[in-house]
Structures are given as C-alpha cells and as structure tokens.
Amino acid sequence: MNYDALRHFADSWGLVVMAAVFLTLVAWPFLPGSARGNVRAATSIFEDEEPIDG
C-alpha cells in the first residue's frame, strides 16, 4: 500500500472507527448496571482519609 491508499483508508474508515469508540466510551457510564461502579469511582479518593474531628 502506498501513502495515498493509507490516507484514504484513514480518512474514511478510521473516522468511523474512532467515532464508534468515542460514542461507546461516552455511553458506558450511563448503562443501567454501572451505577455502583460510578459511585465507587467517585468516592474512591476519600477511602484512606481520616474523619475530621471538629
């Protein structure tokens, strides 16, 4: 394959593949079964933190 053929392939099917991957990754957190994982990821930064005595 030469440069022009690879460029044409990347301009057409490469864009389709990248768009499909992007849409999949954007939609993944909104799937019905992912709520528990989302909450765990959102609160994971506080797992090793000690409570503040005030």
ChimeraX commands (.cxc) that place a marker at each C-alpha (Angstrom):
marker #1 position 0.00,0.00,0.00 radius 0.5
marker #1 position 1.18,3.45,-0.70 radius 0.5
marker #1 position 0.60,6.67,1.18 radius 0.5
marker #1 position -2.50,7.72,-0.77 radius 0.5
marker #1 position -4.27,4.42,-0.14 radius 0.5
marker #1 position -3.50,4.53,3.59 radius 0.5
marker #1 position -4.59,8.16,3.77 radius 0.5
marker #1 position -7.88,7.38,2.07 radius 0.5
marker #1 position -8.50,4.44,4.42 radius 0.5
marker #1 position -7.74,6.55,7.49 radius 0.5
marker #1 position -9.95,9.39,6.28 radius 0.5
marker #1 position -12.92,7.11,5.71 radius 0.5
marker #1 position -12.94,4.02,7.93 radius 0.5
marker #1 position -10.58,5.38,10.54 radius 0.5
marker #1 position -13.01,8.18,11.28 radius 0.5
marker #1 position -15.88,5.72,11.58 radius 0.5
marker #1 position -13.93,3.51,13.98 radius 0.5
marker #1 position -12.82,6.46,16.14 radius 0.5
marker #1 position -16.39,7.80,16.28 radius 0.5
marker #1 position -17.72,4.39,17.32 radius 0.5
marker #1 position -15.09,4.06,20.07 radius 0.5
marker #1 position -15.83,7.58,21.29 radius 0.5
marker #1 position -19.59,7.00,21.43 radius 0.5
marker #1 position -19.08,3.69,23.23 radius 0.5
marker #1 position -16.84,5.26,25.87 radius 0.5
marker #1 position -19.23,8.18,26.37 radius 0.5
marker #1 position -22.27,5.90,26.75 radius 0.5
marker #1 position -20.56,3.33,29.01 radius 0.5
marker #1 position -21.11,5.17,32.36 radius 0.5
marker #1 position -24.82,5.56,31.60 radius 0.5
marker #1 position -25.55,1.85,31.27 radius 0.5
marker #1 position -28.08,0.59,33.84 radius 0.5
marker #1 position -25.67,-1.74,35.67 radius 0.5
marker #1 position -22.84,0.73,36.12 radius 0.5
marker #1 position -24.30,2.91,38.91 radius 0.5
marker #1 position -22.45,1.06,41.70 radius 0.5
marker #1 position -19.13,1.35,39.88 radius 0.5
marker #1 position -19.70,5.05,39.24 radius 0.5
marker #1 position -20.34,5.74,42.93 radius 0.5
marker #1 position -17.29,3.72,43.92 radius 0.5
marker #1 position -15.10,5.59,41.44 radius 0.5
marker #1 position -16.45,8.95,42.61 radius 0.5
marker #1 position -15.80,8.24,46.29 radius 0.5
marker #1 position -12.53,6.30,45.94 radius 0.5
marker #1 position -10.41,9.37,46.67 radius 0.5
marker #1 position -11.86,9.50,50.20 radius 0.5
marker #1 position -11.20,5.86,51.17 radius 0.5
marker #1 position -7.93,6.45,53.07 radius 0.5
marker #1 position -8.96,9.76,54.60 radius 0.5
marker #1 position -9.48,10.06,58.33 radius 0.5
marker #1 position -12.57,11.92,59.57 radius 0.5
marker #1 position -12.10,15.48,60.78 radius 0.5
marker #1 position -12.85,15.88,64.49 radius 0.5
marker #1 position -14.36,19.29,64.91 radius 0.5
marker link #1:1,2 radius 0.2
marker link #1:2,3 radius 0.2
marker link #1:3,4 radius 0.2
marker link #1:4,5 radius 0.2
marker link #1:5,6 radius 0.2
marker link #1:6,7 radius 0.2
marker link #1:7,8 radius 0.2
marker link #1:8,9 radius 0.2
marker link #1:9,10 radius 0.2
marker link #1:10,11 radius 0.2
marker link #1:11,12 radius 0.2
marker link #1:12,13 radius 0.2
marker link #1:13,14 radius 0.2
marker link #1:14,15 radius 0.2
marker link #1:15,16 radius 0.2
marker link #1:16,17 radius 0.2
marker link #1:17,18 radius 0.2
marker link #1:18,19 radius 0.2
marker link #1:19,20 radius 0.2
marker link #1:20,21 radius 0.2
marker link #1:21,22 radius 0.2
marker link #1:22,23 radius 0.2
marker link #1:23,24 radius 0.2
marker link #1:24,25 radius 0.2
marker link #1:25,26 radius 0.2
marker link #1:26,27 radius 0.2
marker link #1:27,28 radius 0.2
marker link #1:28,29 radius 0.2
marker link #1:29,30 radius 0.2
marker link #1:30,31 radius 0.2
marker link #1:31,32 radius 0.2
marker link #1:32,33 radius 0.2
marker link #1:33,34 radius 0.2
marker link #1:34,35 radius 0.2
marker link #1:35,36 radius 0.2
marker link #1:36,37 radius 0.2
marker link #1:37,38 radius 0.2
marker link #1:38,39 radius 0.2
marker link #1:39,40 radius 0.2
marker link #1:40,41 radius 0.2
marker link #1:41,42 radius 0.2
marker link #1:42,43 radius 0.2
marker link #1:43,44 radius 0.2
marker link #1:44,45 radius 0.2
marker link #1:45,46 radius 0.2
marker link #1:46,47 radius 0.2
marker link #1:47,48 radius 0.2
marker link #1:48,49 radius 0.2
marker link #1:49,50 radius 0.2
marker link #1:50,51 radius 0.2
marker link #1:51,52 radius 0.2
marker link #1:52,53 radius 0.2
marker link #1:53,54 radius 0.2
view
